[in-house]
Amino acid sequence: MNKAVLLVLSGVAVLSLVVGALVGAAVIGGSGDSGPETATARDATPLPLTPPGTPTPTASPRTDGTPTSTAAPAPTPTATPTATPTPTRVPTATATRTPTPTVTPTASPTATATPTATAEPTPTTVPPREFDRAEIAALVVQFINDRRESEGLDPLESDGEGSVLERLDWMAENHSFAMAAADTAAHKLDGRSSVDRYEEYDLYRTCQWASPEESYQIRADNNELETVGRTTAGQRYQVGNEIRVNGNETAVARQVVDNWWSSSIYRERLARPNAAQIGVGLEITMSGDVFVTANLCG
């Protein structure tokens, strides 16, 4: 039965093909009396490329009977709103406030009273006219002999009325007056040296003596028998940070001898062995300056 059906369907298909061929031949042959027309070749008209998905234009009939192809308007693309992402809020770190520590007041120790240093009173000055020059000269001799004795030496003679001792005192005193007038302590003034003075007072040859080794004679040459000095009487002077005043004759005499003994040259002269006599003279000015001279003899 199936075979018979297939045969019938095949016959129908063949018949359809024959009918179609005959209809096509009649169309091609044309109509009327003029006979067949010769086909004219035409250039191929390029067709516009239609992008995929674009709807095919629909032919609208023109009034003159020529079909016009009216392109349907392209659909306007609808903008799809883009979803704006919601920013993620980063949590801000909250600063932890450190509590301020409570300061507990500490009891201050009781301050120990520091004893206040009592400022030493400023020494009182003394008018220069109140000082005794002769007393100061005698004390100078005493302090020199004290130092000589501490070194095992014989004391020097100064107290007497011999002509040599008197001339030693006069020579020393007159040189001190000259130093005060010149306002300087020096061995040579106005061109006159120690030798000149010893010769003037006829003491140059008298006041010579042999050295302990008997190797040479000690004479007035090169100021060998003379010391000079300067200090103050009754006036303030400063030693380091200390203010001092030689307020009496003893203080003045001690200051003179201390200064001489601090000089190696003067100390050697005043501590010469075999020296026998000394004359001391001084002058005190109205301003309180003291100029002193000591002359030795053997």
Contacts in CASP RR format, 6 or more apart in sequence:
PFRMAT RR
TARGET T0000
AUTHOR 0000-0000-0000
METHOD contacts of the structure
MODEL  1
MNKAVLLVLSGVAVLSLVVGALVGAAVIGGSGDSGPETATARDATPLPLT
PPGTPTPTASPRTDGTPTSTAAPAPTPTATPTATPTPTRVPTATATRTPT
PTVTPTASPTATATPTATAEPTPTTVPPREFDRAEIAALVVQFINDRRES
EGLDPLESDGEGSVLERLDWMAENHSFAMAAADTAAHKLDGRSSVDRYEE
YDLYRTCQWASPEESYQIRADNNELETVGRTTAGQRYQVGNEIRVNGNET
AVARQVVDNWWSSSIYRERLARPNAAQIGVGLEITMSGDVFVTANLCG
29 36 0 8 1.000
30 36 0 8 1.000
30 37 0 8 1.000
50 56 0 8 1.000
54 74 0 8 1.000
55 72 0 8 1.000
57 69 0 8 1.000
57 70 0 8 1.000
57 71 0 8 1.000
57 72 0 8 1.000
58 69 0 8 1.000
58 70 0 8 1.000
58 72 0 8 1.000
59 67 0 8 1.000
59 68 0 8 1.000
59 69 0 8 1.000
59 70 0 8 1.000
60 67 0 8 1.000
60 68 0 8 1.000
60 69 0 8 1.000
60 70 0 8 1.000
61 67 0 8 1.000
61 68 0 8 1.000
62 68 0 8 1.000
122 236 0 8 1.000
122 243 0 8 1.000
123 236 0 8 1.000
123 243 0 8 1.000
123 244 0 8 1.000
123 245 0 8 1.000
123 247 0 8 1.000
124 245 0 8 1.000
125 234 0 8 1.000
125 235 0 8 1.000
125 236 0 8 1.000
125 245 0 8 1.000
126 233 0 8 1.000
126 234 0 8 1.000
126 245 0 8 1.000
126 247 0 8 1.000
126 248 0 8 1.000
127 234 0 8 1.000
128 233 0 8 1.000
128 234 0 8 1.000
128 235 0 8 1.000
128 284 0 8 1.000
128 285 0 8 1.000
128 286 0 8 1.000
128 287 0 8 1.000
128 288 0 8 1.000
129 286 0 8 1.000
131 233 0 8 1.000
131 234 0 8 1.000
131 248 0 8 1.000
131 249 0 8 1.000
131 252 0 8 1.000
131 284 0 8 1.000
132 249 0 8 1.000
133 281 0 8 1.000
133 282 0 8 1.000
133 283 0 8 1.000
133 284 0 8 1.000
135 249 0 8 1.000
136 233 0 8 1.000
136 249 0 8 1.000
136 252 0 8 1.000
136 253 0 8 1.000
136 256 0 8 1.000
136 282 0 8 1.000
136 290 0 8 1.000
136 292 0 8 1.000
137 169 0 8 1.000
137 253 0 8 1.000
137 280 0 8 1.000
137 281 0 8 1.000
137 282 0 8 1.000
137 292 0 8 1.000
138 158 0 8 1.000
138 159 0 8 1.000
138 280 0 8 1.000
139 249 0 8 1.000
139 250 0 8 1.000
139 252 0 8 1.000
139 253 0 8 1.000
139 254 0 8 1.000
140 253 0 8 1.000
140 256 0 8 1.000
140 257 0 8 1.000
140 280 0 8 1.000
140 282 0 8 1.000
140 292 0 8 1.000
140 294 0 8 1.000
141 156 0 8 1.000
141 158 0 8 1.000
141 278 0 8 1.000
141 279 0 8 1.000
141 280 0 8 1.000
142 253 0 8 1.000
143 253 0 8 1.000
143 254 0 8 1.000
143 257 0 8 1.000
144 156 0 8 1.000
144 257 0 8 1.000
144 260 0 8 1.000
144 270 0 8 1.000
144 278 0 8 1.000
144 294 0 8 1.000
145 155 0 8 1.000
145 156 0 8 1.000
147 257 0 8 1.000
147 261 0 8 1.000
147 270 0 8 1.000
147 271 0 8 1.000
148 154 0 8 1.000
148 155 0 8 1.000
148 156 0 8 1.000
148 270 0 8 1.000
148 271 0 8 1.000
149 155 0 8 1.000
151 271 0 8 1.000
153 271 0 8 1.000
153 273 0 8 1.000
154 276 0 8 1.000
156 275 0 8 1.000
156 276 0 8 1.000
156 277 0 8 1.000
156 278 0 8 1.000
156 296 0 8 1.000
157 165 0 8 1.000
157 276 0 8 1.000
157 277 0 8 1.000
157 278 0 8 1.000
158 165 0 8 1.000
158 277 0 8 1.000
158 278 0 8 1.000
158 279 0 8 1.000
158 280 0 8 1.000
159 165 0 8 1.000
164 203 0 8 1.000
164 206 0 8 1.000
164 207 0 8 1.000
164 277 0 8 1.000
164 297 0 8 1.000
165 277 0 8 1.000
165 279 0 8 1.000
167 201 0 8 1.000
167 202 0 8 1.000
167 203 0 8 1.000
168 201 0 8 1.000
168 203 0 8 1.000
168 207 0 8 1.000
168 277 0 8 1.000
168 278 0 8 1.000
168 279 0 8 1.000
168 295 0 8 1.000
168 297 0 8 1.000
169 279 0 8 1.000
169 280 0 8 1.000
169 281 0 8 1.000
170 201 0 8 1.000
171 197 0 8 1.000
171 198 0 8 1.000
171 200 0 8 1.000
171 201 0 8 1.000
171 203 0 8 1.000
171 279 0 8 1.000
171 293 0 8 1.000
171 295 0 8 1.000
172 279 0 8 1.000
172 280 0 8 1.000
172 281 0 8 1.000
172 293 0 8 1.000
172 294 0 8 1.000
172 295 0 8 1.000
173 281 0 8 1.000
173 282 0 8 1.000
173 283 0 8 1.000
173 293 0 8 1.000
175 189 0 8 1.000
175 197 0 8 1.000
175 228 0 8 1.000
175 293 0 8 1.000
176 228 0 8 1.000
176 281 0 8 1.000
176 282 0 8 1.000
176 283 0 8 1.000
176 291 0 8 1.000
176 292 0 8 1.000
176 293 0 8 1.000
177 283 0 8 1.000
177 291 0 8 1.000
178 189 0 8 1.000
178 190 0 8 1.000
179 185 0 8 1.000
179 186 0 8 1.000
179 189 0 8 1.000
179 228 0 8 1.000
179 230 0 8 1.000
179 283 0 8 1.000
179 291 0 8 1.000
179 293 0 8 1.000
180 283 0 8 1.000
180 285 0 8 1.000
180 289 0 8 1.000
180 291 0 8 1.000
182 189 0 8 1.000
183 289 0 8 1.000
185 228 0 8 1.000
185 229 0 8 1.000
185 230 0 8 1.000
185 291 0 8 1.000
186 228 0 8 1.000
187 193 0 8 1.000
187 194 0 8 1.000
187 223 0 8 1.000
187 226 0 8 1.000
187 228 0 8 1.000
188 194 0 8 1.000
193 223 0 8 1.000
194 220 0 8 1.000
194 223 0 8 1.000
194 225 0 8 1.000
194 226 0 8 1.000
195 204 0 8 1.000
195 220 0 8 1.000
195 221 0 8 1.000
198 204 0 8 1.000
198 207 0 8 1.000
198 220 0 8 1.000
198 225 0 8 1.000
198 295 0 8 1.000
203 220 0 8 1.000
203 295 0 8 1.000
203 297 0 8 1.000
204 219 0 8 1.000
204 220 0 8 1.000
206 297 0 8 1.000
207 219 0 8 1.000
207 220 0 8 1.000
207 225 0 8 1.000
207 277 0 8 1.000
207 295 0 8 1.000
207 296 0 8 1.000
207 297 0 8 1.000
207 298 0 8 1.000
208 217 0 8 1.000
208 218 0 8 1.000
208 219 0 8 1.000
208 298 0 8 1.000
209 217 0 8 1.000
209 218 0 8 1.000
209 274 0 8 1.000
209 275 0 8 1.000
209 276 0 8 1.000
209 298 0 8 1.000
210 216 0 8 1.000
210 217 0 8 1.000
210 218 0 8 1.000
210 274 0 8 1.000
211 217 0 8 1.000
211 218 0 8 1.000
211 273 0 8 1.000
211 274 0 8 1.000
212 273 0 8 1.000
212 274 0 8 1.000
218 224 0 8 1.000
218 225 0 8 1.000
218 272 0 8 1.000
218 274 0 8 1.000
218 298 0 8 1.000
219 225 0 8 1.000
220 226 0 8 1.000
224 269 0 8 1.000
225 269 0 8 1.000
225 295 0 8 1.000
225 296 0 8 1.000
225 297 0 8 1.000
226 269 0 8 1.000
226 293 0 8 1.000
226 294 0 8 1.000
226 295 0 8 1.000
226 296 0 8 1.000
227 260 0 8 1.000
227 266 0 8 1.000
227 269 0 8 1.000
227 270 0 8 1.000
227 293 0 8 1.000
227 294 0 8 1.000
228 291 0 8 1.000
228 292 0 8 1.000
228 293 0 8 1.000
228 294 0 8 1.000
229 256 0 8 1.000
229 259 0 8 1.000
229 260 0 8 1.000
229 291 0 8 1.000
229 292 0 8 1.000
229 293 0 8 1.000
230 289 0 8 1.000
230 290 0 8 1.000
230 291 0 8 1.000
230 292 0 8 1.000
231 246 0 8 1.000
231 252 0 8 1.000
231 255 0 8 1.000
231 256 0 8 1.000
231 259 0 8 1.000
231 289 0 8 1.000
231 290 0 8 1.000
231 292 0 8 1.000
232 245 0 8 1.000
232 246 0 8 1.000
232 252 0 8 1.000
232 288 0 8 1.000
232 289 0 8 1.000
232 290 0 8 1.000
233 246 0 8 1.000
233 247 0 8 1.000
233 252 0 8 1.000
233 284 0 8 1.000
233 288 0 8 1.000
233 289 0 8 1.000
233 290 0 8 1.000
234 245 0 8 1.000
234 246 0 8 1.000
234 247 0 8 1.000
234 252 0 8 1.000
234 288 0 8 1.000
235 245 0 8 1.000
235 246 0 8 1.000
235 287 0 8 1.000
235 288 0 8 1.000
235 289 0 8 1.000
236 243 0 8 1.000
236 244 0 8 1.000
236 245 0 8 1.000
237 243 0 8 1.000
237 244 0 8 1.000
237 245 0 8 1.000
238 244 0 8 1.000
245 251 0 8 1.000
246 252 0 8 1.000
246 255 0 8 1.000
252 290 0 8 1.000
256 290 0 8 1.000
256 292 0 8 1.000
260 266 0 8 1.000
260 267 0 8 1.000
260 270 0 8 1.000
260 294 0 8 1.000
261 267 0 8 1.000
261 270 0 8 1.000
269 296 0 8 1.000
270 294 0 8 1.000
270 296 0 8 1.000
272 296 0 8 1.000
274 298 0 8 1.000
275 296 0 8 1.000
275 297 0 8 1.000
275 298 0 8 1.000
276 297 0 8 1.000
276 298 0 8 1.000
277 296 0 8 1.000
277 297 0 8 1.000
277 298 0 8 1.000
278 294 0 8 1.000
278 295 0 8 1.000
278 296 0 8 1.000
278 297 0 8 1.000
279 294 0 8 1.000
279 295 0 8 1.000
279 296 0 8 1.000
279 297 0 8 1.000
280 292 0 8 1.000
280 293 0 8 1.000
280 294 0 8 1.000
280 295 0 8 1.000
281 292 0 8 1.000
281 293 0 8 1.000
281 294 0 8 1.000
282 290 0 8 1.000
282 291 0 8 1.000
282 292 0 8 1.000
282 293 0 8 1.000
283 290 0 8 1.000
283 291 0 8 1.000
284 290 0 8 1.000
285 291 0 8 1.000
END
